[in-house]
Amino acid sequence: MAEACPEALASTFGFNNMAVGWLVDGIEGEDLTQSFGPAKPALWQLGHVVGSRRFLGRGMGLDIPQADWETHFEPVDEMSDPADWPGKDVLLEDLQTTGAQIARRSANCPTSRRGRWSTRSFSPASRNRF
Amino acid sequence: MVDSLIQPGQQEPLLNQLSFMLFHESYHMGQIGYIRAMLGLPYLA
């Protein structure tokens, strides 16, 4: 059986760092907080992804203090007022910083190139590579 | 308990957490993709 190595997943995790940025790129203003049928708003989806990363990071023993806004993005039937949610830029920045913390914590196998993907960030120009 | 997840040789629980996170993020990325489609936004502008 092959040795378990988080790097096998780290590159995919790093891709998500970029892809989430791509997905919310161009969604602005009221469109960010608009629900579409059963789909919660794009800003909620983003906040939920970021909040989940923070939750996972704590489970890995990382010192990630609870942010006031995290409760807005918990999976409950009744959403809070979007006026109380943080902006897209705040959440995207947290996605990157929390992702980098998790990457550093995960890259502990001998063959890993630690930090390789943790430094990736969303770049509009890089989307043409995929 | 938590620290034991990241000790050398005991990485499978960590892999479980990371792979679940990827699975979870994929679901919500799909939801945002659906919203993009509803808004008429392309994926690769």
Backbone of each chain as nested JSON, in Angstrom:
{
  "chains": [
    {"id": "A", "residues": [
      {"number": 1, "name": "MET", "atoms": {"N": [0.838, -1.188, 0.0], "CA": [0.0, 0.0, 0.0], "C": [0.88, 1.247, 0.0]}},
      {"number": 2, "name": "ALA", "atoms": {"N": [0.537, 2.19, -0.849], "CA": [1.34, 3.407, -0.949], "C": [1.278, 4.209, 0.347]}},
      {"number": 3, "name": "GLU", "atoms": {"N": [2.372, 4.902, 0.614], "CA": [2.404, 5.745, 1.803], "C": [1.435, 6.916, 1.64]}},
      {"number": 4, "name": "ALA", "atoms": {"N": [0.671, 7.147, 2.686], "CA": [-0.283, 8.253, 2.626], "C": [0.459, 9.575, 2.593]}},
      {"number": 5, "name": "CYS", "atoms": {"N": [0.093, 10.424, 1.688], "CA": [0.758, 11.709, 1.554], "C": [-0.254, 12.778, 1.17]}},
      {"number": 6, "name": "PRO", "atoms": {"N": [-0.436, 13.779, 1.998], "CA": [-1.431, 14.809, 1.714], "C": [-1.174, 15.568, 0.424]}},
      {"number": 7, "name": "GLU", "atoms": {"N": [0.049, 15.485, -0.101], "CA": [0.32, 16.257, -1.315], "C": [-0.552, 15.805, -2.476]}},
      {"number": 8, "name": "ALA", "atoms": {"N": [-0.97, 14.536, -2.433], "CA": [-1.844, 14.042, -3.489], "C": [-3.127, 14.857, -3.554]}},
      {"number": 9, "name": "LEU", "atoms": {"N": [-3.542, 15.371, -2.428], "CA": [-4.755, 16.185, -2.381], "C": [-4.448, 17.669, -2.394]}},
      {"number": 10, "name": "ALA", "atoms": {"N": [-3.235, 18.021, -2.016], "CA": [-2.911, 19.438, -1.863], "C": [-3.023, 20.191, -3.169]}},
      {"number": 11, "name": "SER", "atoms": {"N": [-2.63, 19.55, -4.273], "CA": [-2.708, 20.261, -5.541], "C": [-4.164, 20.514, -5.919]}},
      {"number": 12, "name": "THR", "atoms": {"N": [-5.032, 19.567, -5.595], "CA": [-6.454, 19.759, -5.868], "C": [-7.012, 20.858, -4.975]}},
      {"number": 13, "name": "PHE", "atoms": {"N": [-6.593, 20.851, -3.721], "CA": [-7.013, 21.89, -2.789], "C": [-6.543, 23.259, -3.299]}},
      {"number": 14, "name": "GLY", "atoms": {"N": [-5.33, 23.301, -3.797], "CA": [-4.817, 24.548, -4.346], "C": [-5.599, 25.0, -5.566]}},
      {"number": 15, "name": "PHE", "atoms": {"N": [-6.002, 24.043, -6.387], "CA": [-6.838, 24.389, -7.536], "C": [-8.128, 25.052, -7.057]}},
      {"number": 16, "name": "ASN", "atoms": {"N": [-8.707, 24.514, -5.991], "CA": [-9.941, 25.108, -5.468], "C": [-9.721, 26.549, -5.03]}},
      {"number": 17, "name": "ASN", "atoms": {"N": [-8.524, 26.83, -4.504], "CA": [-8.238, 28.219, -4.107], "C": [-8.462, 29.163, -5.274]}},
      {"number": 18, "name": "MET", "atoms": {"N": [-8.022, 28.724, -6.444], "CA": [-8.195, 29.553, -7.637], "C": [-9.619, 29.468, -8.163]}},
      {"number": 19, "name": "ALA", "atoms": {"N": [-10.139, 28.249, -8.215], "CA": [-11.428, 28.035, -8.87], "C": [-12.568, 28.754, -8.146]}},
      {"number": 20, "name": "VAL", "atoms": {"N": [-12.516, 28.787, -6.826], "CA": [-13.568, 29.504, -6.092], "C": [-13.534, 30.987, -6.467]}},
      {"number": 21, "name": "GLY", "atoms": {"N": [-12.32, 31.524, -6.612], "CA": [-12.195, 32.916, -7.04], "C": [-12.769, 33.14, -8.427]}},
      {"number": 22, "name": "TRP", "atoms": {"N": [-12.488, 32.201, -9.322], "CA": [-13.051, 32.311, -10.676], "C": [-14.57, 32.302, -10.63]}},
      {"number": 23, "name": "LEU", "atoms": {"N": [-15.101, 31.393, -9.816], "CA": [-16.552, 31.195, -9.819], "C": [-17.317, 32.431, -9.353]}},
      {"number": 24, "name": "VAL", "atoms": {"N": [-16.766, 33.138, -8.4], "CA": [-17.488, 34.319, -7.905], "C": [-17.078, 35.58, -8.657]}},
      {"number": 25, "name": "ASP", "atoms": {"N": [-16.092, 35.458, -9.538], "CA": [-15.666, 36.613, -10.32], "C": [-16.809, 37.055, -11.236]}},
      {"number": 26, "name": "GLY", "atoms": {"N": [-17.138, 38.313, -11.201], "CA": [-18.201, 38.84, -12.056], "C": [-19.574, 38.816, -11.417]}},
      {"number": 27, "name": "ILE", "atoms": {"N": [-19.713, 38.142, -10.297], "CA": [-20.979, 38.185, -9.556], "C": [-20.858, 39.33, -8.551]}},
      {"number": 28, "name": "GLU", "atoms": {"N": [-21.649, 40.35, -8.747], "CA": [-21.487, 41.562, -7.949], "C": [-22.842, 42.056, -7.441]}},
      {"number": 29, "name": "GLY", "atoms": {"N": [-22.768, 42.991, -6.503], "CA": [-23.959, 43.685, -6.028], "C": [-25.037, 42.746, -5.513]}},
      {"number": 30, "name": "GLU", "atoms": {"N": [-26.271, 43.041, -5.902], "CA": [-27.405, 42.251, -5.412], "C": [-27.361, 40.807, -5.898]}},
      {"number": 31, "name": "ASP", "atoms": {"N": [-26.679, 40.58, -7.018], "CA": [-26.578, 39.2, -7.51], "C": [-25.873, 38.294, -6.505]}},
      {"number": 32, "name": "LEU", "atoms": {"N": [-24.988, 38.865, -5.694], "CA": [-24.245, 38.066, -4.721], "C": [-25.137, 37.514, -3.615]}},
      {"number": 33, "name": "THR", "atoms": {"N": [-26.211, 38.209, -3.324], "CA": [-27.059, 37.814, -2.19], "C": [-28.431, 37.327, -2.649]}},
      {"number": 34, "name": "GLN", "atoms": {"N": [-28.543, 37.021, -3.926], "CA": [-29.812, 36.558, -4.469], "C": [-29.866, 35.038, -4.447]}},
      {"number": 35, "name": "SER", "atoms": {"N": [-30.973, 34.489, -3.93], "CA": [-31.174, 33.038, -3.977], "C": [-31.788, 32.649, -5.305]}},
      {"number": 36, "name": "PHE", "atoms": {"N": [-31.426, 31.473, -5.772], "CA": [-31.984, 30.949, -7.018], "C": [-32.637, 29.604, -6.707]}},
      {"number": 37, "name": "GLY", "atoms": {"N": [-33.936, 29.645, -6.467], "CA": [-34.622, 28.41, -6.089], "C": [-34.018, 27.86, -4.816]}},
      {"number": 38, "name": "PRO", "atoms": {"N": [-33.661, 26.596, -4.821], "CA": [-33.1, 26.007, -3.605], "C": [-31.645, 26.4, -3.352]}},
      {"number": 39, "name": "ALA", "atoms": {"N": [-31.012, 27.023, -4.337], "CA": [-29.599, 27.384, -4.183], "C": [-29.464, 28.668, -3.373]}},
      {"number": 40, "name": "LYS", "atoms": {"N": [-28.759, 28.575, -2.276], "CA": [-28.495, 29.774, -1.476], "C": [-27.582, 30.704, -2.264]}},
      {"number": 41, "name": "PRO", "atoms": {"N": [-27.545, 31.988, -1.881], "CA": [-26.789, 32.979, -2.664], "C": [-25.303, 32.639, -2.816]}},
      {"number": 42, "name": "ALA", "atoms": {"N": [-24.713, 33.183, -3.862], "CA": [-23.293, 32.926, -4.142], "C": [-22.415, 33.368, -2.968]}},
      {"number": 43, "name": "LEU", "atoms": {"N": [-22.756, 34.505, -2.352], "CA": [-21.932, 34.978, -1.232], "C": [-22.051, 34.04, -0.039]}},
      {"number": 44, "name": "TRP", "atoms": {"N": [-23.242, 33.464, 0.147], "CA": [-23.403, 32.478, 1.226], "C": [-22.564, 31.238, 0.918]}},
      {"number": 45, "name": "GLN", "atoms": {"N": [-22.611, 30.785, -0.328], "CA": [-21.824, 29.595, -0.708], "C": [-20.344, 29.833, -0.437]}},
      {"number": 46, "name": "LEU", "atoms": {"N": [-19.864, 31.02, -0.816], "CA": [-18.461, 31.368, -0.574], "C": [-18.162, 31.395, 0.92]}},
      {"number": 47, "name": "GLY", "atoms": {"N": [-19.024, 32.059, 1.673], "CA": [-18.814, 32.148, 3.117], "C": [-18.844, 30.782, 3.783]}},
      {"number": 48, "name": "HIS", "atoms": {"N": [-19.699, 29.907, 3.272], "CA": [-19.788, 28.569, 3.846], "C": [-18.513, 27.768, 3.565]}},
      {"number": 49, "name": "VAL", "atoms": {"N": [-17.979, 27.91, 2.365], "CA": [-16.722, 27.224, 2.037], "C": [-15.6, 27.727, 2.945]}},
      {"number": 50, "name": "VAL", "atoms": {"N": [-15.517, 29.04, 3.107], "CA": [-14.455, 29.612, 3.938], "C": [-14.641, 29.199, 5.403]}},
      {"number": 51, "name": "GLY", "atoms": {"N": [-15.877, 29.288, 5.88], "CA": [-16.144, 28.901, 7.265], "C": [-15.815, 27.439, 7.511]}},
      {"number": 52, "name": "SER", "atoms": {"N": [-16.081, 26.599, 6.523], "CA": [-15.788, 25.172, 6.666], "C": [-14.287, 24.925, 6.712]}},
      {"number": 53, "name": "ARG", "atoms": {"N": [-13.54, 25.696, 5.931], "CA": [-12.085, 25.575, 6.001], "C": [-11.58, 25.964, 7.387]}},
      {"number": 54, "name": "ARG", "atoms": {"N": [-12.142, 27.014, 7.93], "CA": [-11.72, 27.447, 9.27], "C": [-12.043, 26.356, 10.295]}},
      {"number": 55, "name": "PHE", "atoms": {"N": [-13.219, 25.757, 10.141], "CA": [-13.634, 24.685, 11.046], "C": [-12.67, 23.505, 10.946]}},
      {"number": 56, "name": "LEU", "atoms": {"N": [-12.34, 23.109, 9.715], "CA": [-11.41, 22.005, 9.5], "C": [-10.039, 22.345, 10.082]}},
      {"number": 57, "name": "GLY", "atoms": {"N": [-9.616, 23.573, 9.86], "CA": [-8.316, 23.985, 10.374], "C": [-8.237, 23.857, 11.883]}},
      {"number": 58, "name": "ARG", "atoms": {"N": [-9.294, 24.229, 12.558], "CA": [-9.314, 24.073, 14.028], "C": [-9.227, 22.594, 14.403]}},
      {"number": 59, "name": "GLY", "atoms": {"N": [-9.913, 21.762, 13.611], "CA": [-9.857, 20.325, 13.874], "C": [-8.468, 19.755, 13.689]}},
      {"number": 60, "name": "MET", "atoms": {"N": [-7.647, 20.453, 12.889], "CA": [-6.265, 20.041, 12.667], "C": [-5.333, 20.651, 13.707]}},
      {"number": 61, "name": "GLY", "atoms": {"N": [-5.903, 21.378, 14.655], "CA": [-5.094, 21.959, 15.722], "C": [-4.563, 23.34, 15.42]}},
      {"number": 62, "name": "LEU", "atoms": {"N": [-5.021, 23.946, 14.335], "CA": [-4.549, 25.288, 14.001], "C": [-5.241, 26.326, 14.869]}},
      {"number": 63, "name": "ASP", "atoms": {"N": [-4.51, 27.377, 15.15], "CA": [-5.063, 28.468, 15.966], "C": [-5.794, 29.442, 15.046]}},
      {"number": 64, "name": "ILE", "atoms": {"N": [-7.059, 29.174, 14.833], "CA": [-7.883, 30.035, 13.988], "C": [-9.033, 30.542, 14.865]}},
      {"number": 65, "name": "PRO", "atoms": {"N": [-8.945, 31.776, 15.295], "CA": [-9.997, 32.295, 16.184], "C": [-11.338, 32.368, 15.469]}},
      {"number": 66, "name": "GLN", "atoms": {"N": [-12.394, 32.176, 16.23], "CA": [-13.742, 32.25, 15.668], "C": [-14.03, 33.681, 15.23]}},
      {"number": 67, "name": "ALA", "atoms": {"N": [-14.407, 33.841, 13.978], "CA": [-14.776, 35.159, 13.469], "C": [-16.282, 35.369, 13.661]}},
      {"number": 68, "name": "ASP", "atoms": {"N": [-16.657, 36.607, 13.906], "CA": [-18.073, 36.905, 14.146], "C": [-18.957, 36.454, 12.985]}},
      {"number": 69, "name": "TRP", "atoms": {"N": [-18.438, 36.572, 11.779], "CA": [-19.265, 36.308, 10.607], "C": [-19.491, 34.837, 10.326]}},
      {"number": 70, "name": "GLU", "atoms": {"N": [-18.74, 33.945, 10.976], "CA": [-18.837, 32.523, 10.634], "C": [-20.244, 31.962, 10.83]}},
      {"number": 71, "name": "THR", "atoms": {"N": [-20.936, 32.447, 11.852], "CA": [-22.264, 31.898, 12.134], "C": [-23.259, 32.191, 11.013]}},
      {"number": 72, "name": "HIS", "atoms": {"N": [-23.002, 33.23, 10.223], "CA": [-23.925, 33.566, 9.133], "C": [-23.949, 32.493, 8.046]}},
      {"number": 73, "name": "PHE", "atoms": {"N": [-22.902, 31.698, 7.999], "CA": [-22.758, 30.763, 6.884], "C": [-22.859, 29.303, 7.321]}},
      {"number": 74, "name": "GLU", "atoms": {"N": [-23.445, 29.101, 8.501], "CA": [-23.688, 27.725, 8.918], "C": [-24.917, 27.191, 8.184]}},
      {"number": 75, "name": "PRO", "atoms": {"N": [-24.944, 25.889, 7.947], "CA": [-26.033, 25.313, 7.143], "C": [-27.345, 25.206, 7.905]}},
      {"number": 76, "name": "VAL", "atoms": {"N": [-28.033, 26.311, 7.996], "CA": [-29.35, 26.351, 8.658], "C": [-30.398, 26.751, 7.627]}},
      {"number": 77, "name": "ASP", "atoms": {"N": [-31.644, 26.419, 7.914], "CA": [-32.72, 26.708, 6.963], "C": [-32.953, 28.208, 6.814]}},
      {"number": 78, "name": "GLU", "atoms": {"N": [-32.863, 28.913, 7.922], "CA": [-33.162, 30.351, 7.914], "C": [-31.854, 31.143, 7.83]}},
      {"number": 79, "name": "MET", "atoms": {"N": [-31.653, 31.81, 6.712], "CA": [-30.427, 32.59, 6.559], "C": [-30.534, 33.9, 7.329]}},
      {"number": 80, "name": "SER", "atoms": {"N": [-29.385, 34.397, 7.759], "CA": [-29.349, 35.708, 8.41], "C": [-29.471, 36.794, 7.339]}},
      {"number": 81, "name": "ASP", "atoms": {"N": [-29.541, 38.024, 7.794], "CA": [-29.677, 39.16, 6.886], "C": [-28.371, 39.353, 6.106]}},
      {"number": 82, "name": "PRO", "atoms": {"N": [-28.409, 39.279, 4.783], "CA": [-27.175, 39.457, 3.997], "C": [-26.482, 40.791, 4.265]}},
      {"number": 83, "name": "ALA", "atoms": {"N": [-27.216, 41.771, 4.777], "CA": [-26.595, 43.057, 5.097], "C": [-25.539, 42.898, 6.193]}},
      {"number": 84, "name": "ASP", "atoms": {"N": [-25.652, 41.82, 6.968], "CA": [-24.691, 41.576, 8.049], "C": [-23.506, 40.73, 7.59]}},
      {"number": 85, "name": "TRP", "atoms": {"N": [-23.53, 40.242, 6.362], "CA": [-22.454, 39.369, 5.891], "C": [-21.235, 40.199, 5.49]}},
      {"number": 86, "name": "PRO", "atoms": {"N": [-20.049, 39.618, 5.636], "CA": [-18.851, 40.314, 5.132], "C": [-18.847, 40.33, 3.607]}},
      {"number": 87, "name": "GLY", "atoms": {"N": [-18.034, 41.179, 3.039], "CA": [-17.968, 41.308, 1.593], "C": [-17.212, 40.163, 0.932]}},
      {"number": 88, "name": "LYS", "atoms": {"N": [-17.36, 40.081, -0.368], "CA": [-16.7, 39.025, -1.144], "C": [-15.186, 39.091, -0.984]}},
      {"number": 89, "name": "ASP", "atoms": {"N": [-14.629, 40.283, -1.007], "CA": [-13.176, 40.414, -0.916], "C": [-12.638, 39.883, 0.414]}},
      {"number": 90, "name": "VAL", "atoms": {"N": [-13.381, 40.169, 1.486], "CA": [-12.968, 39.679, 2.811], "C": [-12.937, 38.16, 2.823]}},
      {"number": 91, "name": "LEU", "atoms": {"N": [-13.976, 37.556, 2.256], "CA": [-14.07, 36.089, 2.27], "C": [-13.018, 35.46, 1.364]}},
      {"number": 92, "name": "LEU", "atoms": {"N": [-12.762, 36.077, 0.211], "CA": [-11.743, 35.522, -0.686], "C": [-10.353, 35.598, -0.059]}},
      {"number": 93, "name": "GLU", "atoms": {"N": [-10.087, 36.676, 0.656], "CA": [-8.791, 36.79, 1.321], "C": [-8.652, 35.725, 2.402]}},
      {"number": 94, "name": "ASP", "atoms": {"N": [-9.739, 35.508, 3.141], "CA": [-9.699, 34.493, 4.202], "C": [-9.559, 33.093, 3.612]}},
      {"number": 95, "name": "LEU", "atoms": {"N": [-10.191, 32.868, 2.456], "CA": [-10.054, 31.577, 1.78], "C": [-8.581, 31.263, 1.529]}},
      {"number": 96, "name": "GLN", "atoms": {"N": [-7.848, 32.279, 1.08], "CA": [-6.431, 32.086, 0.775], "C": [-5.594, 31.912, 2.032]}},
      {"number": 97, "name": "THR", "atoms": {"N": [-5.817, 32.767, 3.021], "CA": [-4.978, 32.705, 4.223], "C": [-5.234, 31.434, 5.021]}},
      {"number": 98, "name": "THR", "atoms": {"N": [-6.517, 31.06, 5.157], "CA": [-6.823, 29.828, 5.884], "C": [-6.333, 28.618, 5.091]}},
      {"number": 99, "name": "GLY", "atoms": {"N": [-6.491, 28.674, 3.765], "CA": [-5.989, 27.582, 2.932], "C": [-4.49, 27.411, 3.076]}},
      {"number": 100, "name": "ALA", "atoms": {"N": [-3.776, 28.531, 3.175], "CA": [-2.321, 28.459, 3.32], "C": [-1.944, 27.838, 4.67]}},
      {"number": 101, "name": "GLN", "atoms": {"N": [-2.705, 28.165, 5.707], "CA": [-2.438, 27.566, 7.019], "C": [-2.635, 26.06, 6.977]}},
      {"number": 102, "name": "ILE", "atoms": {"N": [-3.717, 25.636, 6.35], "CA": [-3.988, 24.203, 6.254], "C": [-2.914, 23.525, 5.415]}},
      {"number": 103, "name": "ALA", "atoms": {"N": [-2.471, 24.194, 4.37], "CA": [-1.424, 23.615, 3.512], "C": [-0.146, 23.386, 4.295]}},
      {"number": 104, "name": "ARG", "atoms": {"N": [0.243, 24.383, 5.084], "CA": [1.478, 24.236, 5.861], "C": [1.347, 23.09, 6.85]}},
      {"number": 105, "name": "ARG", "atoms": {"N": [0.154, 22.938, 7.42], "CA": [-0.061, 21.89, 8.408], "C": [-0.096, 20.504, 7.758]}},
      {"number": 106, "name": "SER", "atoms": {"N": [-0.534, 20.487, 6.511], "CA": [-0.714, 19.202, 5.829], "C": [0.562, 18.693, 5.201]}},
      {"number": 107, "name": "ALA", "atoms": {"N": [1.417, 19.602, 4.788], "CA": [2.583, 19.205, 4.002], "C": [3.7, 18.706, 4.908]}},
      {"number": 108, "name": "ASN", "atoms": {"N": [3.461, 17.574, 5.569], "CA": [4.452, 17.079, 6.517], "C": [5.007, 15.723, 6.127]}},
      {"number": 109, "name": "CYS", "atoms": {"N": [4.799, 15.331, 4.866], "CA": [5.424, 14.078, 4.456], "C": [6.762, 14.415, 3.785]}},
      {"number": 110, "name": "PRO", "atoms": {"N": [7.721, 13.513, 3.83], "CA": [9.087, 13.831, 3.392], "C": [9.199, 14.284, 1.95]}},
      {"number": 111, "name": "THR", "atoms": {"N": [8.334, 13.778, 1.092], "CA": [8.489, 14.089, -0.325], "C": [7.689, 15.316, -0.757]}},
      {"number": 112, "name": "SER", "atoms": {"N": [6.987, 15.909, 0.172], "CA": [6.119, 17.015, -0.228], "C": [6.931, 18.263, -0.536]}},
      {"number": 113, "name": "ARG", "atoms": {"N": [6.432, 19.006, -1.481], "CA": [7.018, 20.312, -1.771], "C": [6.156, 21.332, -1.046]}},
      {"number": 114, "name": "ARG", "atoms": {"N": [6.403, 21.449, 0.231], "CA": [5.486, 22.216, 1.065], "C": [5.447, 23.679, 0.64]}},
      {"number": 115, "name": "GLY", "atoms": {"N": [4.269, 24.207, 0.716], "CA": [4.089, 25.599, 0.359], "C": [3.872, 25.828, -1.121]}},
      {"number": 116, "name": "ARG", "atoms": {"N": [4.074, 24.761, -1.926], "CA": [3.995, 24.932, -3.374], "C": [2.648, 25.508, -3.788]}},
      {"number": 117, "name": "TRP", "atoms": {"N": [1.582, 24.906, -3.241], "CA": [0.28, 25.392, -3.66], "C": [-0.268, 26.439, -2.716]}},
      {"number": 118, "name": "SER", "atoms": {"N": [0.304, 26.537, -1.538], "CA": [-0.258, 27.478, -0.586], "C": [-0.023, 28.913, -1.031]}},
      {"number": 119, "name": "THR", "atoms": {"N": [0.927, 29.1, -1.931], "CA": [1.209, 30.465, -2.369], "C": [0.413, 30.838, -3.61]}},
      {"number": 120, "name": "ARG", "atoms": {"N": [-0.339, 29.864, -4.148], "CA": [-1.147, 30.182, -5.315], "C": [-2.265, 31.137, -4.932]}},
      {"number": 121, "name": "SER", "atoms": {"N": [-2.579, 31.993, -5.834], "CA": [-3.701, 32.882, -5.587], "C": [-4.441, 33.112, -6.894]}},
      {"number": 122, "name": "PHE", "atoms": {"N": [-5.612, 33.634, -6.788], "CA": [-6.443, 33.834, -7.953], "C": [-5.832, 34.879, -8.868]}},
      {"number": 123, "name": "SER", "atoms": {"N": [-5.677, 34.526, -10.109], "CA": [-5.193, 35.458, -11.102], "C": [-6.052, 35.311, -12.349]}},
      {"number": 124, "name": "PRO", "atoms": {"N": [-6.71, 36.365, -12.795], "CA": [-7.552, 36.246, -13.982], "C": [-6.786, 35.711, -15.182]}},
      {"number": 125, "name": "ALA", "atoms": {"N": [-5.498, 36.037, -15.275], "CA": [-4.728, 35.585, -16.423], "C": [-4.496, 34.076, -16.398]}},
      {"number": 126, "name": "SER", "atoms": {"N": [-4.468, 33.492, -15.192], "CA": [-4.124, 32.085, -15.091], "C": [-5.271, 31.168, -15.505]}},
      {"number": 127, "name": "ARG", "atoms": {"N": [-6.467, 31.706, -15.648], "CA": [-7.591, 30.842, -15.976], "C": [-7.451, 30.215, -17.357]}},
      {"number": 128, "name": "ASN", "atoms": {"N": [-6.672, 30.836, -18.216], "CA": [-6.523, 30.3, -19.564], "C": [-5.707, 29.02, -19.584]}},
      {"number": 129, "name": "ARG", "atoms": {"N": [-5.105, 28.676, -18.477], "CA": [-4.313, 27.454, -18.406], "C": [-5.195, 26.231, -18.224]}},
      {"number": 130, "name": "PHE", "atoms": {"N": [-6.478, 26.414, -18.002], "CA": [-7.343, 25.258, -17.721], "C": [-8.483, 25.183, -18.712]}}
    ]},
    {"id": "B", "residues": [
      {"number": 1, "name": "MET", "atoms": {"N": [-5.58, 14.353, 21.012], "CA": [-6.365, 13.652, 19.99], "C": [-6.2, 14.328, 18.637]}},
      {"number": 2, "name": "VAL", "atoms": {"N": [-6.399, 15.643, 18.639], "CA": [-6.276, 16.362, 17.379], "C": [-4.845, 16.296, 16.863]}},
      {"number": 3, "name": "ASP", "atoms": {"N": [-3.878, 16.481, 17.768], "CA": [-2.486, 16.456, 17.342], "C": [-2.101, 15.119, 16.721]}},
      {"number": 4, "name": "SER", "atoms": {"N": [-2.759, 14.038, 17.181], "CA": [-2.392, 12.727, 16.653], "C": [-2.703, 12.623, 15.167]}},
      {"number": 5, "name": "LEU", "atoms": {"N": [-3.559, 13.514, 14.673], "CA": [-3.927, 13.45, 13.267], "C": [-2.778, 13.863, 12.357]}},
      {"number": 6, "name": "ILE", "atoms": {"N": [-1.83, 14.566, 12.879], "CA": [-0.804, 15.111, 12.001], "C": [0.579, 14.544, 12.279]}},
      {"number": 7, "name": "GLN", "atoms": {"N": [0.645, 13.461, 13.044], "CA": [1.934, 12.84, 13.297], "C": [2.353, 11.99, 12.108]}},
      {"number": 8, "name": "PRO", "atoms": {"N": [3.656, 11.957, 11.801], "CA": [4.134, 11.098, 10.708], "C": [3.684, 9.664, 10.914]}},
      {"number": 9, "name": "GLY", "atoms": {"N": [3.237, 9.054, 9.837], "CA": [2.784, 7.679, 9.914], "C": [1.324, 7.552, 10.296]}},
      {"number": 10, "name": "GLN", "atoms": {"N": [0.718, 8.644, 10.642], "CA": [-0.699, 8.606, 11.022], "C": [-1.448, 9.661, 10.211]}},
      {"number": 11, "name": "GLN", "atoms": {"N": [-1.201, 9.671, 8.938], "CA": [-1.749, 10.735, 8.116], "C": [-3.104, 10.408, 7.501]}},
      {"number": 12, "name": "GLU", "atoms": {"N": [-3.545, 9.161, 7.596], "CA": [-4.803, 8.824, 6.943], "C": [-5.988, 9.647, 7.457]}},
      {"number": 13, "name": "PRO", "atoms": {"N": [-6.092, 9.893, 8.763], "CA": [-7.204, 10.748, 9.219], "C": [-7.123, 12.152, 8.618]}},
      {"number": 14, "name": "LEU", "atoms": {"N": [-5.913, 12.649, 8.467], "CA": [-5.755, 13.958, 7.846], "C": [-6.205, 13.913, 6.388]}},
      {"number": 15, "name": "LEU", "atoms": {"N": [-5.832, 12.833, 5.704], "CA": [-6.275, 12.68, 4.322], "C": [-7.79, 12.607, 4.245]}},
      {"number": 16, "name": "ASN", "atoms": {"N": [-8.374, 11.93, 5.208], "CA": [-9.83, 11.869, 5.239], "C": [-10.424, 13.262, 5.354]}},
      {"number": 17, "name": "GLN", "atoms": {"N": [-9.86, 14.075, 6.233], "CA": [-10.384, 15.432, 6.427], "C": [-10.217, 16.266, 5.167]}},
      {"number": 18, "name": "LEU", "atoms": {"N": [-9.032, 16.168, 4.572], "CA": [-8.771, 16.966, 3.369], "C": [-9.645, 16.515, 2.201]}},
      {"number": 19, "name": "SER", "atoms": {"N": [-9.789, 15.214, 2.042], "CA": [-10.587, 14.727, 0.911], "C": [-12.056, 15.056, 1.118]}},
      {"number": 20, "name": "PHE", "atoms": {"N": [-12.509, 15.009, 2.36], "CA": [-13.893, 15.412, 2.605], "C": [-14.077, 16.889, 2.283]}},
      {"number": 21, "name": "MET", "atoms": {"N": [-13.094, 17.678, 2.649], "CA": [-13.21, 19.113, 2.36], "C": [-13.29, 19.355, 0.853]}},
      {"number": 22, "name": "LEU", "atoms": {"N": [-12.491, 18.614, 0.087], "CA": [-12.557, 18.762, -1.373], "C": [-13.93, 18.368, -1.891]}},
      {"number": 23, "name": "PHE", "atoms": {"N": [-14.453, 17.284, -1.382], "CA": [-15.787, 16.827, -1.765], "C": [-16.819, 17.901, -1.427]}},
      {"number": 24, "name": "HIS", "atoms": {"N": [-16.717, 18.438, -0.23], "CA": [-17.654, 19.46, 0.233], "C": [-17.556, 20.731, -0.606]}},
      {"number": 25, "name": "GLU", "atoms": {"N": [-16.335, 21.138, -0.887], "CA": [-16.15, 22.36, -1.688], "C": [-16.67, 22.161, -3.103]}},
      {"number": 26, "name": "SER", "atoms": {"N": [-16.524, 20.95, -3.628], "CA": [-17.025, 20.686, -4.982], "C": [-18.532, 20.909, -5.061]}},
      {"number": 27, "name": "TYR", "atoms": {"N": [-19.231, 20.469, -4.037], "CA": [-20.69, 20.653, -4.015], "C": [-21.033, 22.143, -4.096]}},
      {"number": 28, "name": "HIS", "atoms": {"N": [-20.382, 22.935, -3.254], "CA": [-20.729, 24.366, -3.209], "C": [-20.206, 25.116, -4.432]}},
      {"number": 29, "name": "MET", "atoms": {"N": [-19.111, 24.65, -5.001], "CA": [-18.651, 25.249, -6.255], "C": [-19.663, 24.98, -7.357]}},
      {"number": 30, "name": "GLY", "atoms": {"N": [-20.269, 23.804, -7.328], "CA": [-21.315, 23.509, -8.303], "C": [-22.523, 24.414, -8.122]}},
      {"number": 31, "name": "GLN", "atoms": {"N": [-22.838, 24.714, -6.875], "CA": [-23.957, 25.62, -6.6], "C": [-23.671, 27.021, -7.162]}},
      {"number": 32, "name": "ILE", "atoms": {"N": [-22.444, 27.483, -6.981], "CA": [-22.095, 28.803, -7.528], "C": [-22.104, 28.743, -9.052]}},
      {"number": 33, "name": "GLY", "atoms": {"N": [-21.66, 27.631, -9.617], "CA": [-21.717, 27.473, -11.067], "C": [-23.135, 27.552, -11.591]}},
      {"number": 34, "name": "TYR", "atoms": {"N": [-24.043, 26.959, -10.859], "CA": [-25.461, 27.039, -11.23], "C": [-25.921, 28.493, -11.212]}},
      {"number": 35, "name": "ILE", "atoms": {"N": [-25.529, 29.232, -10.193], "CA": [-25.905, 30.65, -10.104], "C": [-25.297, 31.431, -11.268]}},
      {"number": 36, "name": "ARG", "atoms": {"N": [-24.049, 31.125, -11.606], "CA": [-23.431, 31.787, -12.772], "C": [-24.277, 31.557, -14.021]}},
      {"number": 37, "name": "ALA", "atoms": {"N": [-24.702, 30.324, -14.192], "CA": [-25.511, 30.005, -15.376], "C": [-26.828, 30.777, -15.346]}},
      {"number": 38, "name": "MET", "atoms": {"N": [-27.449, 30.853, -14.18], "CA": [-28.718, 31.576, -14.069], "C": [-28.53, 33.067, -14.357]}},
      {"number": 39, "name": "LEU", "atoms": {"N": [-27.36, 33.58, -14.025], "CA": [-27.066, 34.994, -14.267], "C": [-26.555, 35.237, -15.694]}},
      {"number": 40, "name": "GLY", "atoms": {"N": [-26.347, 34.17, -16.426], "CA": [-25.846, 34.308, -17.797], "C": [-24.375, 34.638, -17.862]}},
      {"number": 41, "name": "LEU", "atoms": {"N": [-23.626, 34.29, -16.812], "CA": [-22.191, 34.572, -16.795], "C": [-21.413, 33.382, -17.335]}},
      {"number": 42, "name": "PRO", "atoms": {"N": [-20.435, 33.62, -18.174], "CA": [-19.61, 32.511, -18.67], "C": [-18.647, 32.046, -17.595]}},
      {"number": 43, "name": "TYR", "atoms": {"N": [-18.128, 30.836, -17.752], "CA": [-17.124, 30.342, -16.815], "C": [-15.755, 30.943, -17.11]}},
      {"number": 44, "name": "LEU", "atoms": {"N": [-15.428, 30.991, -18.377], "CA": [-14.103, 31.464, -18.765], "C": [-14.253, 32.697, -19.628]}},
      {"number": 45, "name": "ALA", "atoms": {"N": [-14.395, 33.833, -18.98], "CA": [-14.603, 35.079, -19.732], "C": [-13.323, 35.501, -20.411]}}
    ]}
  ]
}
